[in-house]
C-alpha cells in the first residue's frame, strides 16, 4: 500500500504543471477580453461567421459550402478515429503496469514507480483521450447539422435557421474541434509523466511555450509592415535577406 510520501514528488509536479497551464490560459483570456482576435481561435471564429453569412446570402455557393463542410467533417472524423485507437492503446498499456512501470523510470531520479501510481497516470491519459474522442465526435455531429442548415432555401422560416444561428452552430463545431486538439496537446506532458515527475514539469513548460507561439494571431501593425515590405521589396530579395542572417 502506498503512503502519501511515496507520490509526493509526482503530486508536486502535477500541481506545478497544472498551475503553469492555468496561468497561461488566464493570460490568454485576459488578452481576448481586450482584443477578441488576439488568438488565432478568435480569427477563425470571425472567419466562420462571415463564411456562413456569405454562403447563405449567395445561393449559388451551395456546392462550395458542401465541399468545405465535407472536408471539415472528414478531418474531425479522422481525429475521432485516432482518439479511439489511442484509447485502445492506453487500455492495453494499463495491463503492463507491473512489467514496465519500473523500467520507464530508469531516467528519473525522483518519483515513485509503484504500480498503483502507474495506474493513476494511465487513467489521466485515458481520460484525456476520451475527452478528445468526445470533442471530435461532437464536432462531426454539429457540422452534419450545418450541412443541411446552410443550404435551406428559406432561412427566414425559423429563427434557428437564420445565418447568425447557423454560424453559432458552426462555431460550436469548431470549438469542439479545438478542444479535441487541445486534448491531444495535453497528452504530451501526460505521456512524459509516465517516465517521471521531472519530465512532466519540463514538458508542460515546453507545451506552454509552443502554445504561446501557435495561439497568437499577427497584430495589425505587423501585417501592415509586411504588406509594405512586400510592396517595396521583391519576394526573392526578402527570402535571401532572411537566410543571410
C-alpha positions in Angstrom: 0.0 0.0 0.0 1.4 3.4 -1.0 1.7 6.2 1.5 1.3 9.9 0.8 5.1 10.4 0.9 5.5 7.9 -1.9 3.9 10.0 -4.5 4.5 13.5 -3.0 7.0 14.4 -5.8 4.6 13.4 -8.5 1.8 15.4 -6.8 4.0 18.5 -6.6 5.0 18.2 -10.3 1.3 17.7 -11.3 0.3 20.7 -9.2 3.0 22.9 -10.7 2.2 21.8 -14.2 -1.5 22.5 -13.8 -0.7 25.9 -12.3 1.5 26.7 -15.3 -1.1 25.8 -17.9 -3.9 27.5 -15.9 -1.7 30.7 -15.7 -1.2 30.6 -19.4 -4.9 30.3 -20.1 -5.7 33.0 -17.6 -3.3 35.3 -19.5 -4.9 34.3 -22.8 -8.4 35.1 -21.5 -7.3 38.4 -20.3 -5.9 39.3 -23.7 -9.0 38.0 -25.5 -11.3 40.2 -23.4 -9.4 43.3 -24.7 -9.0 42.0 -28.2 -11.2 39.1 -29.4 -8.9 38.4 -32.3 -5.8 38.3 -30.2 -5.7 34.5 -30.8 -6.0 32.5 -34.0 -9.1 31.0 -32.5 -10.8 34.3 -32.5 -9.8 34.9 -36.1 -11.1 31.5 -37.1 -14.4 32.2 -35.3 -14.8 35.5 -37.2 -13.9 33.8 -40.5 -16.5 31.1 -39.9 -19.3 33.6 -39.1 -18.5 35.7 -42.2 -18.3 32.5 -44.3 -21.8 31.3 -43.2 -23.4 34.7 -43.9 -21.7 34.8 -47.3 -22.8 31.3 -48.2 -26.4 31.7 -47.0 -26.8 35.1 -48.7 -25.5 33.8 -52.0 -27.5 30.7 -53.1 -25.0 29.9 -55.9 -22.4 28.9 -53.4 -24.1 25.8 -52.2 -21.7 23.4 -53.8 -18.7 25.1 -52.4 -20.4 25.1 -48.9 -21.0 21.3 -49.1 -17.4 20.6 -50.2 -15.9 22.8 -47.5 -18.0 21.2 -44.7 -17.3 17.8 -46.1 -13.6 18.4 -45.8 -14.1 19.7 -42.2 -16.1 16.6 -41.2 -13.5 14.3 -42.7 -10.8 16.0 -40.6 -12.9 15.7 -37.4 -13.7 12.0 -38.3 -10.1 11.2 -38.7 -9.2 12.8 -35.4 -12.0 10.9 -33.7 -10.8 7.6 -35.1 -7.2 8.4 -34.0 -8.5 9.2 -30.5 -10.3 5.8 -30.4 -7.1 4.0 -31.4 -5.2 5.9 -28.7 -7.9 4.9 -26.1 -7.4 1.2 -27.1 -3.6 1.6 -26.9 -3.8 3.2 -23.4 -6.1 0.4 -22.1 -3.5 -2.1 -23.4 -0.8 -0.1 -21.7 -2.6 -0.2 -18.4 -2.3 -4.0 -18.3 1.5 -3.8 -18.5 1.9 -1.8 -15.3 3.9 -4.5 -13.3 6.3 -5.1 -16.2 7.2 -1.6 -17.4 6.4 0.8 -14.5 9.9 0.5 -13.1 11.8 0.4 -16.4 10.2 3.6 -17.6 11.5 5.4 -14.5 15.1 4.5 -15.2 16.0 8.0 -16.4 14.2 9.7 -13.5 15.9 10.1 -10.1 12.7 11.2 -8.4 9.2 9.9 -8.0 7.7 6.5 -7.3 7.3 3.7 -9.7 4.7 1.9 -7.7 2.1 0.0 -9.7 -0.8 2.0 -8.1 0.7 5.3 -9.2 1.3 4.0 -12.7 -2.4 3.1 -13.0 -3.3 6.6 -11.9 -1.1 8.1 -14.5 -2.6 5.9 -17.2 -6.1 6.9 -16.0 -5.2 10.5 -16.5 -4.0 9.8 -20.0 -7.1 7.6 -20.8 -9.4 10.4 -19.6 -7.6 12.9 -21.8 -8.1 10.7 -24.9 -11.7 10.1 -24.0 -12.3 13.9 -23.9 -10.6 14.2 -27.3 -12.8 11.5 -28.8 -16.0 13.1 -27.4 -15.0 16.5 -28.6 -14.2 15.3 -32.2 -17.4 13.2 -32.3 -19.5 16.3 -31.2 -17.7 18.4 -33.9 -18.8 15.9 -36.5 -22.4 15.9 -35.2 -22.7 19.6 -35.2 -21.1 20.0 -38.6 -23.5 17.4 -40.0 -26.4 19.7 -38.9 -24.8 22.7 -40.5 -24.6 20.8 -43.9 -28.4 20.9 -44.1 -29.0 24.3 -42.5 -26.6 26.2 -44.7 -28.5 25.2 -47.8 -32.0 25.9 -46.6 -33.7 28.0 -49.4 -35.9 30.0 -47.0 -33.7 30.6 -43.9 -36.2 33.2 -42.7 -38.8 30.4 -42.0 -37.4 29.9 -38.4 -35.1 31.9 -36.2 -32.8 28.8 -35.7 -32.2 28.7 -39.5 -31.0 32.3 -39.8 -27.4 32.9 -40.8 -26.5 34.0 -37.3 -27.9 30.9 -35.7 -26.3 28.6 -38.2 -23.0 30.4 -37.7 -23.3 29.8 -33.9 -23.8 26.1 -34.5 -20.7 26.0 -36.8 -18.8 27.9 -34.1 -19.7 25.2 -31.6 -18.4 22.6 -34.0 -15.2 24.5 -34.5 -14.8 24.9 -30.7 -15.3 21.2 -30.2 -12.6 20.5 -32.8 -10.3 22.9 -31.0 -11.0 21.2 -27.6 -10.1 17.8 -29.2 -6.8 19.2 -30.5 -6.0 20.7 -27.1 -6.6 17.3 -25.5 -4.1 15.8 -27.9 -1.6 18.5 -27.0 -2.1 17.9 -23.2 -1.4 14.2 -23.8 2.2 15.1 -24.4 3.1 16.0 -20.8 0.9 13.2 -19.6 2.9 10.7 -21.6 6.1 12.1 -20.3 4.7 11.8 -16.8 4.9 8.0 -17.2 8.7 8.5 -17.3 8.8 10.6 -14.1 7.6 13.8 -12.5 10.5 15.9 -13.7 9.6 15.1 -17.3 6.0 16.1 -16.6 7.1 19.5 -15.4 9.6 20.2 -18.2 7.2 19.0 -20.9 4.4 21.2 -19.5 6.7 24.3 -19.7 7.6 23.3 -23.3 4.0 22.9 -24.2 3.0 26.3 -22.9 5.9 27.9 -24.8 4.8 26.1 -28.0 1.1 27.1 -27.5 2.1 30.7 -26.9 3.7 30.7 -30.4 0.8 28.9 -32.0 -2.2 30.7 -30.4 -1.3 34.3 -31.1 -2.6 35.9 -34.3 -0.4 38.5 -36.0 -1.1 42.1 -34.9 -2.4 44.5 -37.5 0.7 46.7 -37.4 2.9 43.7 -38.2 0.6 42.7 -41.1 0.8 46.3 -42.5 4.5 46.4 -42.1 4.9 43.1 -44.0 2.5 44.3 -46.7 4.5 47.5 -47.2 7.7 45.4 -47.3 6.3 43.2 -49.9 5.2 46.1 -52.0 8.6 47.7 -52.0 10.9 44.7 -51.9 10.8 41.6 -54.2 9.9 38.3 -52.5 13.2 36.7 -53.6 15.2 39.5 -52.1 13.3 39.2 -48.8 14.0 35.4 -48.7 17.6 36.0 -49.4 17.9 38.6 -46.6 16.2 36.2 -44.2 18.6 33.4 -44.8 21.6 35.7 -44.9 21.3 36.4 -41.2 
